[in-house]
């Protein structure tokens, strides 16, 4: 089926309410609930504990998140958002009555609210590899954000107030105003939500290893497919390699792979300019000072937590460069990155800078493609009828490369 027809077919499925959604004779979609054990990392509590190291910390994060345009609808502590504690993930399952031994964990991009554009991608991977594809939502996005934050009227009003408060604001929209306002007020949310998702994935893997998933064998193999900022999470998982869980895991990144401070995410579909400036200031320019002032953050991003060290190394190109590049070098033959020539959000040359290293001596395969139609980072495969054949051909080229790599 041609790509735009497949997109509309899958978009028309009720994929969030039902537990099992038949697609065709080759595949079906299933929804599963996940109860996060790591939600208590999130901002909004008074006291925090690290049970692994028997340490207790008082809260140092901002509690009152009011900046221009914010209201009670989105001024909610992260730890009190129900969707951060319990959420659904989507499984794209090839036709089979057997449990699956081969699994691909799929991570989406920043500020996503629905799985629509990813379902054809997941279907293609599942059909071409025969693997079970698990679409796992990153904290603070997708169906892990309150439904009201997607209300167009309320978000339009909020965006208007935000523009009034910041006259020089660039690219505020009803699509990004909720996440932009919250990250602008408290940019460390990016750290805590990222760490929560890291631990959620480890929890998911360990539950599967105990045989608790109805579709996955206990001795399963796991690969990663990631898009955009989801690649940052996939890289942290792969490079940390908790308990050697990912020794043999392959990682394919599409339109992603660069460190955080080499991204350009200001977009009506991602975050606005004030949020971007606040995040850059906090996470890149002054992170070391914030860590000195915040013992909890210093602990979780320090020597006691390898995943925190890798996370820090993926925020700033110049921080722990040698350690980061050594880890990439060891995993080089297990990584493939596919970037797009006209991508301005995560440019190809920044992906190459990160993955192939400052001396270009890391043999990671980074392939730069271009398409014969207008596209953007947020929408590499537009569904306009007038370009449907070209889009379909480009889609097949990209995902053949992805499936071939996962099959080797």
PyMOL commands that set and color helices and strands:
alter all, ss='L'
color gray80, all
select helices_A, chain A and resi 3-11+39-41+78-80+82-85+116-129+142-144+147-150+152-165+177-185+189-209+230-240+242-244+260-262+273-285+287-293+295-300+306-313+321-330+332-334+348-356+385-407
alter helices_A, ss='H'
color red, helices_A
select strands_A, chain A and resi 20-24+27-35+47-50+55-58+86-94+100-107+132-135+216-227+251-254+335-340+365-369
alter strands_A, ss='S'
color yellow, strands_A
deselect
rebuild
show_as cartoon
